[in-house]
């Protein structure tokens, strides 16, 4: 099954959008993230990617209360991310209703710890984000504010060999600018790691992009700005899911 996964980005409990991960471009979309989540659920969406940008910047989650509200007022499978770096953070996310957690910085900084999470909590609950600028394929962390010297494909391979099943990958140069997803990058990942469940993120403009990603072997797409600007509508999502058996 190909999942379409809307993304809600949080700062101070509000739904915001950014361009290329630049916090200076922050725009508040809504003061009610729960209402947005409920609208997605009403149209057959099963998953939500909930990004705690405050947590990503500070190295520990700050918006658990929004996670708890969305989990409490919808049946969405919430994938929570942003600053998760300790076992306590993981446990608190699950206690507040997360179905799964996605981590990026900890995987890059403390790979053995993240490997242990996959073992301890299970590969259906621990996802990894590996975000990069394809100019150098180096991993970016801390809400993309920090560049590492870790190669994207080496990074994925390390955890793939240790049981990683779910991977989200963003081309950070395309995020929030709707210039189309980096199909070439995702194709390389799928070819190299054939059993990975890959969520593509960044650059999605329309339903045709969903179709292309699906045809390229990507198993889900994470999108945000295209929806919040009215380019991808709830009716579009209804049509896509009807055509593709969701």
C-alpha positions as a LaTeX table, in Angstrom:
\begin{tabular}{lrrr}
\hline
Residue & $x$ (\AA) & $y$ (\AA) & $z$ (\AA) \\
\hline
Unk1 & 0.00 & 0.00 & 0.00 \\
Unk2 & 1.11 & 3.55 & $-0.83$ \\
Unk3 & 0.36 & 5.96 & 2.02 \\
Unk4 & $-0.13$ & 9.68 & 1.61 \\
Unk5 & 0.94 & 11.32 & 4.85 \\
Unk6 & 0.18 & 14.95 & 5.60 \\
Unk7 & 2.68 & 16.79 & 7.74 \\
Unk8 & 1.89 & 19.32 & 10.45 \\
Unk9 & 4.83 & 21.40 & 11.67 \\
Unk10 & 4.56 & 22.93 & 15.14 \\
Unk11 & 6.08 & 26.01 & 16.74 \\
Unk12 & 4.63 & 27.12 & 20.09 \\
Unk13 & 1.70 & 24.76 & 19.56 \\
Unk14 & 0.73 & 26.41 & 16.26 \\
Unk15 & 0.76 & 24.92 & 12.77 \\
Unk16 & 3.42 & 26.65 & 10.65 \\
Unk17 & 5.20 & 26.31 & 7.34 \\
Unk18 & 8.79 & 27.01 & 6.34 \\
Unk19 & 10.76 & 27.18 & 3.11 \\
Unk20 & 13.81 & 24.89 & 2.84 \\
Unk21 & 13.72 & 24.44 & 6.60 \\
Unk22 & 14.62 & 28.10 & 7.18 \\
Unk23 & 13.05 & 29.26 & 10.45 \\
Unk24 & 13.24 & 32.88 & 9.25 \\
Unk25 & 10.53 & 32.04 & 6.69 \\
Unk26 & 8.09 & 30.87 & 9.36 \\
Unk27 & 4.39 & 31.52 & 8.64 \\
Unk28 & 1.59 & 30.56 & 11.01 \\
Unk29 & $-1.10$ & 28.59 & 9.14 \\
Unk30 & $-3.43$ & 27.74 & 11.99 \\
Unk31 & $-3.77$ & 28.01 & 15.74 \\
Unk32 & $-5.71$ & 24.73 & 15.78 \\
Unk33 & $-3.61$ & 21.75 & 14.60 \\
Unk34 & $-6.24$ & 19.33 & 15.94 \\
Unk35 & $-8.87$ & 20.72 & 13.58 \\
Unk36 & $-6.53$ & 20.23 & 10.62 \\
Unk37 & $-5.77$ & 16.66 & 11.71 \\
Unk38 & $-9.48$ & 15.90 & 12.01 \\
Unk39 & $-10.11$ & 17.18 & 8.48 \\
Unk40 & $-7.49$ & 14.79 & 7.14 \\
Unk41 & $-9.00$ & 11.89 & 9.04 \\
Unk42 & $-12.46$ & 12.74 & 7.70 \\
Unk43 & $-11.08$ & 12.20 & 4.19 \\
Unk44 & $-9.65$ & 8.77 & 4.79 \\
Unk45 & $-6.09$ & 9.68 & 5.77 \\
Unk46 & $-4.58$ & 7.08 & 8.11 \\
Unk47 & $-1.23$ & 8.62 & 9.06 \\
Unk48 & $-0.03$ & 12.02 & 10.26 \\
Unk49 & 3.59 & 13.19 & 10.43 \\
Unk50 & 3.74 & 15.60 & 13.40 \\
Unk51 & 6.90 & 17.69 & 13.54 \\
Unk52 & 7.89 & 19.47 & 16.75 \\
Unk53 & 10.13 & 22.21 & 15.35 \\
Unk54 & 10.74 & 23.64 & 18.82 \\
Unk55 & 12.00 & 20.22 & 19.83 \\
Unk56 & 14.17 & 19.87 & 16.75 \\
Unk57 & 15.93 & 23.14 & 17.51 \\
Unk58 & 16.31 & 22.55 & 21.25 \\
Unk59 & 17.15 & 18.87 & 21.23 \\
Unk60 & 14.12 & 17.74 & 23.24 \\
Unk61 & 10.40 & 17.67 & 22.35 \\
Unk62 & 8.29 & 20.63 & 23.47 \\
Unk63 & 4.86 & 20.00 & 21.92 \\
Unk64 & 3.76 & 16.78 & 23.59 \\
Unk65 & 0.47 & 18.49 & 24.49 \\
Unk66 & $-0.46$ & 18.82 & 20.80 \\
Unk67 & 0.48 & 15.20 & 20.20 \\
Unk68 & $-1.77$ & 14.18 & 23.09 \\
Unk69 & $-4.69$ & 16.24 & 21.74 \\
Unk70 & $-4.43$ & 14.89 & 18.19 \\
Unk71 & $-4.06$ & 11.32 & 19.43 \\
Unk72 & $-7.01$ & 11.83 & 21.75 \\
Unk73 & $-9.37$ & 13.45 & 19.25 \\
Unk74 & $-8.54$ & 11.39 & 16.13 \\
Unk75 & $-7.73$ & 7.80 & 15.26 \\
Unk76 & $-4.79$ & 8.83 & 13.11 \\
Unk77 & $-1.53$ & 6.93 & 13.40 \\
Unk78 & 0.68 & 9.80 & 14.54 \\
Unk79 & 4.37 & 9.63 & 13.67 \\
Unk80 & 5.94 & 12.13 & 16.06 \\
Unk81 & 9.33 & 13.73 & 15.48 \\
Unk82 & 11.46 & 16.63 & 16.64 \\
Unk83 & 14.20 & 16.51 & 19.26 \\
Unk84 & 13.72 & 12.91 & 20.36 \\
Unk85 & 17.11 & 11.99 & 21.80 \\
Unk86 & 16.65 & 9.86 & 24.93 \\
Unk87 & 14.72 & 6.76 & 26.00 \\
Unk88 & 12.65 & 9.08 & 28.15 \\
Unk89 & 11.67 & 11.11 & 25.10 \\
Unk90 & 10.60 & 7.96 & 23.25 \\
Unk91 & 8.56 & 6.68 & 26.18 \\
Unk92 & 6.90 & 10.06 & 26.71 \\
Unk93 & 5.95 & 10.25 & 23.03 \\
Unk94 & 4.28 & 6.85 & 23.24 \\
Unk95 & 2.58 & 7.78 & 26.52 \\
Unk96 & 1.12 & 10.85 & 24.80 \\
Unk97 & $-0.33$ & 8.80 & 21.97 \\
Unk98 & 2.31 & 8.52 & 19.27 \\
Unk99 & 1.94 & 5.43 & 17.12 \\
Unk100 & 5.58 & 5.72 & 16.02 \\
Unk101 & 8.50 & 8.10 & 16.48 \\
Unk102 & 10.93 & 9.35 & 13.88 \\
Unk103 & 14.45 & 10.36 & 14.92 \\
Unk104 & 17.20 & 12.01 & 12.92 \\
Unk105 & 19.81 & 13.74 & 15.08 \\
Unk106 & 20.20 & 10.88 & 17.56 \\
Unk107 & 20.76 & 8.39 & 14.74 \\
Unk108 & 23.60 & 10.55 & 13.43 \\
Unk109 & 25.10 & 11.42 & 16.81 \\
Unk110 & 24.49 & 8.24 & 18.82 \\
Unk111 & 24.07 & 5.44 & 16.28 \\
Unk112 & 24.33 & 2.62 & 18.81 \\
Unk113 & 21.58 & 4.17 & 20.92 \\
Unk114 & 19.29 & 4.43 & 17.91 \\
Unk115 & 20.10 & 0.86 & 16.90 \\
Unk116 & 19.08 & $-0.25$ & 20.38 \\
Unk117 & 15.77 & 1.58 & 20.03 \\
Unk118 & 15.00 & $-0.42$ & 16.90 \\
Unk119 & 15.67 & $-3.59$ & 18.89 \\
Unk120 & 13.87 & $-2.51$ & 22.06 \\
Unk121 & 10.74 & $-0.82$ & 20.72 \\
Unk122 & 10.51 & $-2.65$ & 17.40 \\
Unk123 & 11.04 & $-1.70$ & 13.77 \\
Unk124 & 7.31 & $-0.90$ & 13.37 \\
Unk125 & 7.64 & 1.86 & 15.98 \\
Unk126 & 11.05 & 3.44 & 15.39 \\
Unk127 & 11.52 & 5.31 & 12.12 \\
Unk128 & 14.55 & 7.24 & 10.89 \\
Unk129 & 14.75 & 10.52 & 9.04 \\
Unk130 & 17.77 & 10.99 & 6.80 \\
Unk131 & 17.69 & 14.47 & 5.30 \\
Unk132 & 20.26 & 15.79 & 2.91 \\
Unk133 & 21.34 & 18.35 & 0.35 \\
Unk134 & 22.07 & 16.28 & $-2.78$ \\
Unk135 & 24.92 & 18.61 & $-3.68$ \\
Unk136 & 27.06 & 16.63 & $-1.24$ \\
Unk137 & 24.73 & 13.89 & 0.12 \\
Unk138 & 25.70 & 14.76 & 3.70 \\
Unk139 & 23.19 & 14.23 & 6.51 \\
Unk140 & 21.66 & 17.37 & 8.06 \\
Unk141 & 20.28 & 17.32 & 11.62 \\
Unk142 & 18.79 & 19.53 & 14.34 \\
Unk143 & 15.95 & 20.76 & 12.15 \\
Unk144 & 18.46 & 20.92 & 9.27 \\
Unk145 & 20.40 & 23.62 & 11.08 \\
Unk146 & 23.51 & 21.46 & 11.38 \\
Unk147 & 25.39 & 19.64 & 8.63 \\
Unk148 & 27.34 & 16.48 & 9.43 \\
Unk149 & 30.08 & 14.73 & 7.47 \\
Unk150 & 28.02 & 11.52 & 7.31 \\
Unk151 & 27.25 & 10.22 & 3.84 \\
Unk152 & 23.53 & 9.59 & 3.24 \\
Unk153 & 23.93 & 6.11 & 1.77 \\
Unk154 & 26.47 & 4.97 & 4.36 \\
Unk155 & 24.11 & 6.20 & 7.06 \\
Unk156 & 21.11 & 4.32 & 5.69 \\
Unk157 & 23.14 & 1.16 & 5.17 \\
Unk158 & 24.37 & 1.13 & 8.77 \\
Unk159 & 20.84 & 1.01 & 10.14 \\
Unk160 & 19.41 & $-1.07$ & 7.30 \\
Unk161 & 21.80 & $-3.82$ & 8.38 \\
Unk162 & 20.47 & $-3.43$ & 11.94 \\
Unk163 & 16.83 & $-3.89$ & 11.07 \\
Unk164 & 15.61 & $-0.43$ & 10.02 \\
Unk165 & 12.33 & $-0.75$ & 8.11 \\
Unk166 & 10.92 & 2.79 & 7.82 \\
Unk167 & 12.93 & 5.69 & 6.40 \\
Unk168 & 11.88 & 9.25 & 5.63 \\
Unk169 & 14.20 & 11.14 & 3.31 \\
Unk170 & 14.03 & 14.82 & 2.44 \\
Unk171 & 15.94 & 16.76 & $-0.16$ \\
Unk172 & 16.18 & 19.90 & 1.95 \\
Unk173 & 16.71 & 22.14 & $-1.08$ \\
Unk174 & 13.20 & 21.30 & $-2.26$ \\
Unk175 & 11.29 & 21.37 & 0.97 \\
Unk176 & 8.50 & 23.91 & 1.05 \\
Unk177 & 9.21 & 25.32 & $-2.43$ \\
Unk178 & 7.11 & 22.91 & $-4.54$ \\
Unk179 & 9.66 & 22.37 & $-7.30$ \\
Unk180 & 8.93 & 18.66 & $-7.53$ \\
Unk181 & 10.37 & 15.74 & $-5.56$ \\
Unk182 & 13.90 & 14.49 & $-6.18$ \\
Unk183 & 12.87 & 11.34 & $-8.05$ \\
Unk184 & 16.45 & 10.42 & $-8.88$ \\
Unk185 & 17.49 & 10.43 & $-5.21$ \\
Unk186 & 14.57 & 8.26 & $-4.15$ \\
Unk187 & 15.11 & 5.85 & $-7.01$ \\
Unk188 & 18.71 & 5.31 & $-5.88$ \\
Unk189 & 17.60 & 4.61 & $-2.31$ \\
Unk190 & 14.94 & 2.11 & $-3.42$ \\
Unk191 & 17.41 & 0.31 & $-5.70$ \\
Unk192 & 20.09 & 0.09 & $-3.02$ \\
Unk193 & 17.77 & $-0.84$ & $-0.12$ \\
Unk194 & 14.92 & $-2.79$ & $-1.73$ \\
Unk195 & 13.08 & $-3.81$ & 1.45 \\
Unk196 & 13.08 & $-0.33$ & 3.02 \\
Unk197 & 9.71 & 1.40 & 3.44 \\
Unk198 & 10.64 & 4.80 & 2.02 \\
Unk199 & 8.67 & 7.98 & 2.69 \\
Unk200 & 9.64 & 10.73 & 0.26 \\
Unk201 & 9.45 & 14.31 & 1.49 \\
Unk202 & 10.12 & 17.69 & $-0.06$ \\
Unk203 & 8.99 & 19.42 & $-3.22$ \\
Unk204 & 5.63 & 17.72 & $-3.77$ \\
Unk205 & 3.46 & 19.91 & $-6.00$ \\
Unk206 & 0.44 & 17.85 & $-7.02$ \\
Unk207 & $-1.17$ & 14.44 & $-7.30$ \\
Unk208 & 0.97 & 13.60 & $-10.34$ \\
Unk209 & 4.00 & 13.73 & $-8.06$ \\
Unk210 & 2.30 & 11.18 & $-5.80$ \\
Unk211 & 1.81 & 8.89 & $-8.79$ \\
Unk212 & 5.40 & 9.24 & $-9.98$ \\
Unk213 & 6.77 & 8.45 & $-6.54$ \\
Unk214 & 4.53 & 5.40 & $-6.26$ \\
Unk215 & 5.63 & 4.20 & $-9.70$ \\
Unk216 & 9.28 & 4.60 & $-8.62$ \\
Unk217 & 8.85 & 2.20 & $-5.70$ \\
Unk218 & 8.47 & 4.76 & $-2.93$ \\
Unk219 & 5.97 & 3.46 & $-0.35$ \\
Unk220 & 4.67 & 6.77 & 1.03 \\
Unk221 & 4.82 & 10.50 & 0.50 \\
Unk222 & 4.95 & 13.21 & 3.16 \\
Unk223 & 3.52 & 16.54 & 2.05 \\
Unk224 & 2.56 & 19.84 & 3.61 \\
Unk225 & 2.94 & 23.15 & 1.82 \\
Unk226 & 1.12 & 22.07 & $-1.35$ \\
Unk227 & $-1.94$ & 21.33 & 0.77 \\
Unk228 & $-1.76$ & 24.45 & 2.90 \\
Unk229 & $-1.51$ & 26.60 & $-0.24$ \\
Unk230 & $-4.57$ & 24.92 & $-1.75$ \\
Unk231 & $-2.72$ & 23.26 & $-4.62$ \\
Unk232 & $-3.41$ & 19.74 & $-3.34$ \\
Unk233 & $-6.98$ & 19.71 & $-1.99$ \\
Unk234 & $-8.95$ & 17.26 & 0.12 \\
Unk235 & $-10.89$ & 16.36 & $-3.05$ \\
Unk236 & $-7.59$ & 15.54 & $-4.77$ \\
Unk237 & $-6.69$ & 13.25 & $-1.89$ \\
Unk238 & $-10.11$ & 11.57 & $-2.11$ \\
Unk239 & $-9.62$ & 10.96 & $-5.83$ \\
Unk240 & $-6.10$ & 9.60 & $-5.46$ \\
Unk241 & $-7.09$ & 7.20 & $-2.68$ \\
Unk242 & $-10.12$ & 6.00 & $-4.63$ \\
Unk243 & $-8.01$ & 5.34 & $-7.73$ \\
Unk244 & $-5.27$ & 3.56 & $-5.81$ \\
Unk245 & $-7.36$ & 1.38 & $-3.56$ \\
Unk246 & $-6.92$ & 3.14 & $-0.22$ \\
\hline
\end{tabular}
